[in-house]
């Protein structure tokens, strides 16, 4: 019966492993000793450069992963900032029952920042939010200014009846905006999950 050398399993990365036995190492060493001296010397000289190259590749891969993580963190921070601005806007409408000029400007700023940070679903949602906020702002203006805006936009200014419709539409839009507080996490959640895949 032939002697079997001890066997070790060497774990490499997460999915592969290699079986190394003393027998196979002995075969490699015996082949190495049988080589001509010049070839052995060349192999020995090339070994440090090879090991350094392997080490450099590992460092490069790690730096790439670190850079990817840094970009993910920056993207998350930008997205969170927009999400917070939208949440603050909805909160101000809830507190004040109207859309102030300052809140509207902040919403416009958040929507423009969101254009490249989020997908079409969030941008469509923000477009609807902006349209409703604009409607609320128009409805809260005094009667003369409201008539002038309607006339400028090509709609007939209907006088008192138009104002009544605008007030009713204002409260519908205010209620819609306030109800979005519950929907915000659902709309933004896919973009606020941080993934660190290597």
DRENPA-3360 file (N, C-alpha, C; in nm, 2 decimals, always signed):
BEGIN
1 = XXXXXXXX = +0.08/-0.12/+0.00/+0.00/+0.00/+0.00/+0.09/+0.12/+0.00 ~ +0.05/+0.22/-0.08/+0.13/+0.34/-0.10/+0.10/+0.44/+0.02 ~ +0.20/+0.51/+0.06/+0.18/+0.61/+0.16/+0.11/+0.74/+0.11 ~ +0.01/+0.79/+0.19/-0.06/+0.91/+0.15/-0.02/+1.02/+0.24 ~ +0.03/+1.13/+0.17/+0.07/+1.25/+0.25/-0.05/+1.32/+0.31 ~ -0.02/+1.39/+0.42/-0.13/+1.47/+0.48/-0.18/+1.57/+0.38 ~ -0.31/+1.60/+0.40/-0.38/+1.70/+0.30/-0.43/+1.81/+0.38 ~ -0.41/+1.94/+0.33/-0.47/+2.06/+0.39/-0.56/+2.12/+0.28;
9 = XXXXXXXX = -0.67/+2.18/+0.33/-0.75/+2.26/+0.24/-0.72/+2.40/+0.27 ~ -0.69/+2.47/+0.17/-0.65/+2.61/+0.18/-0.77/+2.69/+0.12 ~ -0.83/+2.78/+0.21/-0.95/+2.85/+0.17/-0.90/+2.98/+0.09 ~ -0.95/+3.00/-0.03/-0.91/+3.11/-0.11/-1.04/+3.19/-0.15 ~ -1.04/+3.32/-0.12/-1.16/+3.40/-0.13/-1.28/+3.34/-0.06 ~ -1.40/+3.37/-0.11/-1.52/+3.33/-0.05/-1.58/+3.20/-0.10 ~ -1.54/+3.17/-0.23/-1.61/+3.06/-0.29/-1.52/+2.95/-0.34 ~ -1.39/+2.97/-0.34/-1.30/+2.86/-0.40/-1.21/+2.82/-0.29;
17 = XXXXXXXX = -1.17/+2.69/-0.29/-1.07/+2.64/-0.21/-0.98/+2.54/-0.29 ~ -0.86/+2.53/-0.24/-0.77/+2.44/-0.31/-0.72/+2.33/-0.22 ~ -0.70/+2.21/-0.27/-0.64/+2.11/-0.19/-0.49/+2.10/-0.22 ~ -0.42/+2.11/-0.11/-0.27/+2.10/-0.12/-0.22/+1.99/-0.04 ~ -0.14/+1.90/-0.09/-0.09/+1.79/-0.01/+0.06/+1.80/-0.01 ~ +0.12/+1.74/+0.09/+0.27/+1.74/+0.09/+0.33/+1.67/-0.03 ~ +0.26/+1.58/-0.08/+0.30/+1.50/-0.19/+0.32/+1.59/-0.31 ~ +0.22/+1.68/-0.34/+0.23/+1.77/-0.45/+0.33/+1.87/-0.43;
25 = XXXXXXXX = +0.35/+1.92/-0.31/+0.46/+2.01/-0.28/+0.60/+1.95/-0.30 ~ +0.61/+1.82/-0.26/+0.73/+1.75/-0.28/+0.76/+1.74/-0.43 ~ +0.66/+1.71/-0.51/+0.67/+1.70/-0.66/+0.72/+1.83/-0.71 ~ +0.67/+1.94/-0.67/+0.71/+2.08/-0.72/+0.86/+2.10/-0.68 ~ +0.89/+2.07/-0.55/+1.03/+2.09/-0.51/+1.13/+2.00/-0.58 ~ +1.09/+1.88/-0.61/+1.18/+1.79/-0.68/+1.20/+1.84/-0.83 ~ +1.09/+1.89/-0.89/+1.10/+1.94/-1.02/+1.19/+2.07/-1.02 ~ +1.18/+2.15/-0.92/+1.25/+2.27/-0.91/+1.40/+2.24/-0.90;
33 = XXXXXXXX = +1.44/+2.14/-0.81/+1.58/+2.10/-0.79/+1.64/+2.04/-0.92 ~ +1.56/+1.98/-1.00/+1.61/+1.92/-1.12/+1.63/+2.02/-1.24 ~ +1.58/+2.14/-1.22/+1.60/+2.24/-1.33/+1.74/+2.28/-1.33 ~ +1.78/+2.33/-1.45/+1.92/+2.39/-1.46/+1.93/+2.51/-1.37 ~ +2.05/+2.54/-1.32/+2.07/+2.65/-1.23/+2.03/+2.78/-1.28 ~ +2.05/+2.81/-1.41/+2.02/+2.94/-1.47/+1.86/+2.96/-1.46 ~ +1.79/+2.86/-1.48/+1.64/+2.87/-1.48/+1.60/+2.89/-1.33 ~ +1.66/+2.82/-1.24/+1.62/+2.83/-1.10/+1.65/+2.98/-1.05;
41 = XXXXXXXX = +1.77/+3.03/-1.09/+1.81/+3.16/-1.05/+1.71/+3.27/-1.11 ~ +1.67/+3.25/-1.24/+1.57/+3.34/-1.30/+1.44/+3.33/-1.22 ~ +1.39/+3.21/-1.19/+1.27/+3.20/-1.12/+1.28/+3.26/-0.98 ~ +1.39/+3.24/-0.91/+1.40/+3.30/-0.78/+1.41/+3.45/-0.79 ~ +1.47/+3.51/-0.89/+1.48/+3.65/-0.91/+1.34/+3.71/-0.94 ~ +1.26/+3.64/-1.02/+1.13/+3.68/-1.06/+1.02/+3.67/-0.95 ~ +1.05/+3.59/-0.85/+0.95/+3.57/-0.74/+0.92/+3.69/-0.66 ~ +1.01/+3.78/-0.62/+0.97/+3.90/-0.54/+0.89/+3.99/-0.63;
49 = XXXXXXXX = +0.92/+4.01/-0.76/+0.85/+4.10/-0.85/+0.70/+4.04/-0.86 ~ +0.69/+3.91/-0.88/+0.56/+3.85/-0.89/+0.48/+3.87/-0.76 ~ +0.54/+3.85/-0.65/+0.47/+3.87/-0.52/+0.43/+4.02/-0.51 ~ +0.51/+4.11/-0.54/+0.48/+4.25/-0.54/+0.36/+4.29/-0.63 ~ +0.37/+4.23/-0.75/+0.26/+4.26/-0.84/+0.12/+4.20/-0.79 ~ +0.13/+4.09/-0.73/+0.00/+4.03/-0.67/-0.04/+4.12/-0.56 ~ +0.05/+4.17/-0.48/+0.02/+4.26/-0.36/-0.04/+4.39/-0.42 ~ +0.02/+4.44/-0.53/-0.03/+4.57/-0.58/-0.17/+4.55/-0.64;
57 = XXXXXXXX = -0.20/+4.44/-0.70/-0.34/+4.41/-0.75/-0.44/+4.41/-0.64 ~ -0.40/+4.34/-0.53/-0.49/+4.34/-0.41/-0.52/+4.47/-0.35 ~ -0.41/+4.56/-0.34/-0.43/+4.69/-0.29/-0.52/+4.77/-0.39 ~ -0.50/+4.76/-0.52/-0.58/+4.83/-0.62/-0.72/+4.79/-0.61 ~ -0.75/+4.66/-0.59/-0.89/+4.62/-0.57/-0.95/+4.68/-0.45 ~ -0.88/+4.68/-0.34/-0.93/+4.74/-0.21/-0.95/+4.89/-0.23 ~ -0.86/+4.96/-0.30/-0.88/+5.10/-0.32/-1.01/+5.13/-0.40 ~ -1.03/+5.04/-0.50/-1.15/+5.06/-0.58/-1.28/+5.04/-0.50;
65 = XXXXXXXX = -1.27/+4.94/-0.41/-1.39/+4.91/-0.32/-1.41/+5.03/-0.23 ~ -1.30/+5.09/-0.17/-1.31/+5.20/-0.08/-1.37/+5.32/-0.16 ~ -1.32/+5.34/-0.28/-1.38/+5.46/-0.36/-1.52/+5.44/-0.39 ~ -1.56/+5.32/-0.42/-1.71/+5.29/-0.44/-1.79/+5.32/-0.32 ~ -1.74/+5.28/-0.20/-1.81/+5.31/-0.08/-1.82/+5.46/-0.05 ~ -1.71/+5.53/-0.08/-1.72/+5.68/-0.06/-1.82/+5.74/-0.15 ~ -1.83/+5.70/-0.27/-1.93/+5.75/-0.37/-2.07/+5.72/-0.32 ~ -2.09/+5.59/-0.27/-2.22/+5.55/-0.21/-2.26/+5.64/-0.09;
73 = XXXXXXXX = -2.16/+5.67/-0.01/-2.19/+5.75/+0.11/-2.23/+5.89/+0.07 ~ -2.16/+5.95/-0.03/-2.19/+6.09/-0.08/-2.32/+6.09/-0.14 ~ -2.35/+5.99/-0.22/-2.48/+5.98/-0.29/-2.60/+5.97/-0.19 ~ -2.57/+5.89/-0.09/-2.67/+5.88/+0.02/-2.70/+6.01/+0.09 ~ -2.59/+6.08/+0.12/-2.60/+6.21/+0.19/-2.68/+6.31/+0.11 ~ -2.65/+6.32/-0.02/-2.72/+6.41/-0.11/-2.87/+6.37/-0.12 ~ -2.90/+6.24/-0.13/-3.04/+6.20/-0.14/-3.11/+6.22/-0.01 ~ -3.04/+6.20/+0.11/-3.11/+6.22/+0.24/-3.14/+6.37/+0.25;
81 = XXXXXXXX = -3.05/+6.46/+0.21/-3.07/+6.60/+0.21/-3.20/+6.64/+0.14 ~ -3.22/+6.59/+0.02/-3.34/+6.62/-0.06/-3.46/+6.56/+0.01 ~ -3.45/+6.44/+0.06/-3.56/+6.38/+0.13/-3.60/+6.46/+0.25 ~ -3.50/+6.51/+0.33/-3.53/+6.60/+0.44/-3.60/+6.73/+0.40 ~ -3.55/+6.79/+0.29/-3.61/+6.91/+0.24/-3.76/+6.89/+0.21 ~ -3.79/+6.78/+0.14/-3.93/+6.75/+0.11/-4.01/+6.72/+0.23 ~ -3.95/+6.65/+0.33/-4.02/+6.63/+0.45/-4.05/+6.76/+0.53 ~ -3.95/+6.85/+0.53/-3.97/+6.98/+0.59/-4.08/+7.06/+0.52;
89 = XXXXXXXX = -4.08/+7.05/+0.39/-4.19/+7.12/+0.31/-4.33/+7.07/+0.35 ~ -4.34/+6.94/+0.35/-4.47/+6.88/+0.39/-4.51/+6.92/+0.53 ~ -4.41/+6.92/+0.62/-4.44/+6.96/+0.76/-4.48/+7.11/+0.77 ~ -4.42/+7.19/+0.69/-4.46/+7.34/+0.69/-4.60/+7.36/+0.64 ~ -4.64/+7.28/+0.54/-4.78/+7.29/+0.49/-4.87/+7.24/+0.60 ~ -4.84/+7.14/+0.67/-4.92/+7.08/+0.77/-4.94/+7.19/+0.88 ~ -4.83/+7.25/+0.92/-4.83/+7.35/+1.03/-4.91/+7.48/+0.99 ~ -4.88/+7.53/+0.87/-4.93/+7.66/+0.83/-5.06/+7.65/+0.75;
97 = XXXXXXXX = -5.10/+7.53/+0.70/-5.22/+7.52/+0.62/-5.21/+7.59/+0.48 ~ -5.09/+7.63/+0.44/-5.07/+7.69/+0.31/-4.93/+7.67/+0.27 ~ -4.89/+7.72/+0.15/-4.76/+7.71/+0.10/-4.70/+7.85/+0.10 ~ -4.60/+7.87/+0.19/-4.54/+8.00/+0.19/-4.44/+8.02/+0.07 ~ -4.41/+8.14/+0.04/-4.32/+8.16/-0.07/-4.18/+8.09/-0.04 ~ -4.14/+8.10/+0.08/-4.01/+8.04/+0.12/-4.01/+7.89/+0.10 ~ -4.12/+7.83/+0.15/-4.14/+7.68/+0.14/-4.14/+7.64/-0.01 ~ -4.21/+7.72/-0.09/-4.22/+7.69/-0.23/-4.08/+7.69/-0.30;
105 = XXXXXXXX = -4.01/+7.79/-0.26/-3.87/+7.80/-0.32/-3.78/+7.69/-0.28 ~ -3.80/+7.64/-0.15/-3.72/+7.53/-0.11/-3.77/+7.40/-0.18 ~ -3.89/+7.39/-0.21/-3.94/+7.27/-0.29/-3.89/+7.27/-0.43 ~ -3.89/+7.39/-0.49/-3.83/+7.40/-0.63/-3.68/+7.36/-0.63 ~ -3.61/+7.41/-0.52/-3.47/+7.38/-0.51/-3.45/+7.23/-0.49 ~ -3.53/+7.17/-0.41/-3.52/+7.02/-0.38/-3.55/+6.94/-0.51 ~ -3.65/+6.99/-0.58/-3.69/+6.91/-0.70/-3.58/+6.92/-0.81 ~ -3.51/+7.04/-0.82/-3.40/+7.05/-0.92/-3.28/+6.97/-0.88;
113 = XXXXXXXX = -3.26/+6.96/-0.75/-3.15/+6.87/-0.70/-3.18/+6.72/-0.72 ~ -3.31/+6.69/-0.71/-3.35/+6.55/-0.72/-3.34/+6.50/-0.86 ~ -3.34/+6.58/-0.96/-3.35/+6.54/-1.10/-3.24/+6.43/-1.13 ~ -3.12/+6.45/-1.09/-3.01/+6.35/-1.12/-2.98/+6.25/-1.01 ~ -3.05/+6.27/-0.90/-3.02/+6.18/-0.78/-3.12/+6.07/-0.77 ~ -3.24/+6.08/-0.83/-3.35/+5.98/-0.82/-3.40/+5.94/-0.96 ~ -3.47/+5.84/-0.96/-3.53/+5.79/-1.08/-3.66/+5.87/-1.12 ~ -3.72/+5.82/-1.22/-3.84/+5.89/-1.27/-3.96/+5.88/-1.17;
121 = XXXXXXXX = -3.97/+5.77/-1.09/-4.08/+5.76/-1.00/-4.08/+5.88/-0.90 ~ -3.96/+5.91/-0.84/-3.95/+6.01/-0.74/-3.97/+6.15/-0.81 ~ -3.91/+6.17/-0.93/-3.92/+6.29/-1.00/-4.06/+6.32/-1.04 ~ -4.14/+6.22/-1.08/-4.28/+6.24/-1.11/-4.36/+6.27/-0.99 ~ -4.33/+6.21/-0.87/-4.39/+6.24/-0.75/-4.37/+6.39/-0.71 ~ -4.24/+6.43/-0.72/-4.20/+6.57/-0.69/-4.27/+6.67/-0.79 ~ -4.29/+6.63/-0.91/-4.36/+6.71/-1.01/-4.50/+6.74/-0.97 ~ -4.57/+6.63/-0.92/-4.71/+6.64/-0.87/-4.71/+6.73/-0.75;
129 = XXXXXXXX = -4.62/+6.71/-0.66/-4.61/+6.79/-0.53/-4.59/+6.93/-0.57 ~ -4.50/+6.96/-0.66/-4.48/+7.10/-0.70/-4.60/+7.16/-0.77 ~ -4.67/+7.09/-0.85/-4.79/+7.14/-0.91/-4.90/+7.17/-0.81 ~ -4.91/+7.08/-0.71/-5.01/+7.11/-0.60/-4.97/+7.23/-0.52 ~ -4.84/+7.24/-0.49/-4.79/+7.36/-0.41/-4.82/+7.49/-0.49 ~ -4.79/+7.49/-0.62/-4.82/+7.61/-0.70/-4.97/+7.64/-0.70 ~ -5.05/+7.54/-0.71/-5.20/+7.57/-0.70/-5.24/+7.63/-0.57 ~ -5.18/+7.58/-0.46/-5.21/+7.63/-0.33/-5.16/+7.78/-0.32;
137 = XXXXXXXX = -5.04/+7.80/-0.37/-4.99/+7.94/-0.36/-5.08/+8.04/-0.44 ~ -5.12/+8.00/-0.56/-5.21/+8.08/-0.64/-5.34/+8.11/-0.57 ~ -5.40/+8.01/-0.51/-5.53/+8.02/-0.44/-5.52/+8.11/-0.32 ~ -5.41/+8.13/-0.26/-5.39/+8.21/-0.14/-5.36/+8.35/-0.17 ~ -5.33/+8.38/-0.29/-5.31/+8.52/-0.33/-5.43/+8.60/-0.32 ~ -5.42/+8.73/-0.31/-5.54/+8.82/-0.30/-5.61/+8.82/-0.43 ~ -5.73/+8.86/-0.44/-5.82/+8.84/-0.55/-5.77/+8.91/-0.68 ~ -5.72/+9.03/-0.67/-5.67/+9.10/-0.79/-5.55/+9.03/-0.85;
145 = XXXXXXXX = -5.45/+8.99/-0.76/-5.33/+8.92/-0.81/-5.37/+8.79/-0.88 ~ -5.47/+8.72/-0.81/-5.51/+8.59/-0.87/-5.57/+8.61/-1.01 ~ -5.66/+8.71/-1.02/-5.72/+8.74/-1.15/-5.62/+8.77/-1.26 ~ -5.51/+8.84/-1.22/-5.41/+8.88/-1.31/-5.33/+8.76/-1.36 ~ -5.30/+8.67/-1.26/-5.23/+8.54/-1.30/-5.31/+8.46/-1.39 ~ -5.44/+8.44/-1.36/-5.52/+8.36/-1.45/-5.53/+8.42/-1.59 ~ -5.54/+8.55/-1.59/-5.55/+8.62/-1.72/-5.42/+8.60/-1.80 ~ -5.30/+8.61/-1.73/-5.17/+8.59/-1.80/-5.16/+8.45/-1.85;
153 = XXXXXXXX = -5.22/+8.35/-1.78/-5.20/+8.22/-1.82/-5.31/+8.18/-1.93 ~ -5.39/+8.27/-1.97/-5.48/+8.24/-2.07/-5.62/+8.18/-2.03 ~ -5.64/+8.17/-1.90/-5.77/+8.12/-1.85/-5.86/+8.24/-1.82 ~ -5.99/+8.22/-1.84/-6.08/+8.33/-1.81/-6.08/+8.36/-1.66 ~ -6.07/+8.49/-1.62/-6.09/+8.53/-1.48/-6.24/+8.54/-1.46 ~ -6.29/+8.45/-1.37/-6.43/+8.44/-1.35/-6.48/+8.52/-1.23 ~ -6.40/+8.60/-1.17/-6.44/+8.68/-1.06/-6.46/+8.60/-0.93 ~ -6.57/+8.62/-0.86/-6.60/+8.56/-0.73/-6.61/+8.41/-0.74;
161 = XXXXXXXX = -6.67/+8.36/-0.84/-6.69/+8.21/-0.86/-6.55/+8.14/-0.88 ~ -6.46/+8.21/-0.95/-6.33/+8.15/-0.97/-6.25/+8.15/-0.84 ~ -6.27/+8.25/-0.76/-6.21/+8.26/-0.63/-6.26/+8.14/-0.54 ~ -6.39/+8.12/-0.54/-6.45/+8.01/-0.46/-6.39/+7.88/-0.50 ~ -6.38/+7.86/-0.63/-6.33/+7.73/-0.68/-6.18/+7.72/-0.64 ~ -6.11/+7.83/-0.65/-5.97/+7.82/-0.61/-5.95/+7.79/-0.47 ~ -6.03/+7.84/-0.38/-6.03/+7.82/-0.24/-6.06/+7.67/-0.21 ~ -6.16/+7.62/-0.28/-6.19/+7.47/-0.26/-6.08/+7.39/-0.31;
169 = XXXXXXXX = -6.02/+7.42/-0.43/-5.91/+7.35/-0.48/-5.78/+7.36/-0.39 ~ -5.77/+7.48/-0.32/-5.66/+7.50/-0.23/-5.67/+7.39/-0.12 ~ -5.78/+7.38/-0.06/-5.79/+7.29/+0.06/-5.78/+7.14/+0.01 ~ -5.83/+7.11/-0.11/-5.80/+6.98/-0.16/-5.65/+6.95/-0.18 ~ -5.58/+7.05/-0.23/-5.44/+7.03/-0.25/-5.36/+7.03/-0.12 ~ -5.40/+7.11/-0.03/-5.34/+7.11/+0.11/-5.35/+6.98/+0.17 ~ -5.48/+6.92/+0.17/-5.50/+6.79/+0.22/-5.41/+6.68/+0.15 ~ -5.41/+6.69/+0.02/-5.32/+6.60/-0.06/-5.18/+6.61/-0.02;
177 = XXXXXXXX = -5.13/+6.73/-0.01/-4.98/+6.75/+0.03/-4.96/+6.69/+0.17 ~ -5.05/+6.72/+0.27/-5.03/+6.67/+0.40/-5.03/+6.52/+0.41 ~ -5.12/+6.46/+0.33/-5.12/+6.31/+0.33/-4.99/+6.25/+0.27 ~ -4.92/+6.32/+0.20/-4.79/+6.27/+0.14/-4.69/+6.24/+0.25 ~ -4.71/+6.30/+0.37/-4.61/+6.27/+0.48/-4.60/+6.12/+0.50 ~ -4.71/+6.05/+0.49/-4.71/+5.90/+0.51/-4.65/+5.83/+0.40 ~ -4.66/+5.89/+0.28/-4.61/+5.82/+0.16/-4.46/+5.85/+0.13 ~ -4.40/+5.95/+0.19/-4.26/+5.99/+0.16/-4.17/+5.87/+0.18;
185 = XXXXXXXX = -4.17/+5.80/+0.29/-4.08/+5.69/+0.31/-4.09/+5.58/+0.20 ~ -4.21/+5.55/+0.16/-4.23/+5.45/+0.06/-4.18/+5.49/-0.07 ~ -4.19/+5.62/-0.11/-4.15/+5.67/-0.24/-3.99/+5.68/-0.24 ~ -3.93/+5.72/-0.13/-3.79/+5.74/-0.13/-3.71/+5.62/-0.09 ~ -3.77/+5.52/-0.02/-3.70/+5.41/+0.03/-3.60/+5.34/-0.06 ~ -3.64/+5.31/-0.18/-3.55/+5.24/-0.27/-3.42/+5.31/-0.30 ~ -3.42/+5.44/-0.28/-3.30/+5.52/-0.31/-3.22/+5.55/-0.18 ~ -3.27/+5.52/-0.06/-3.21/+5.55/+0.06/-3.15/+5.43/+0.13;
193 = XXXXXX = -3.15/+5.32/+0.06/-3.09/+5.20/+0.12/-2.94/+5.20/+0.07 ~ -2.85/+5.18/+0.16/-2.71/+5.18/+0.13/-2.66/+5.04/+0.11 ~ -2.60/+5.01/-0.01/-2.55/+4.88/-0.04/-2.40/+4.89/-0.06 ~ -2.33/+4.80/+0.01/-2.19/+4.79/+0.00/-2.15/+4.66/-0.06 ~ -2.17/+4.64/-0.18/-2.13/+4.52/-0.25/-1.99/+4.53/-0.30 ~ -1.91/+4.42/-0.28/-1.77/+4.43/-0.32/-1.76/+4.37/-0.46;
% end
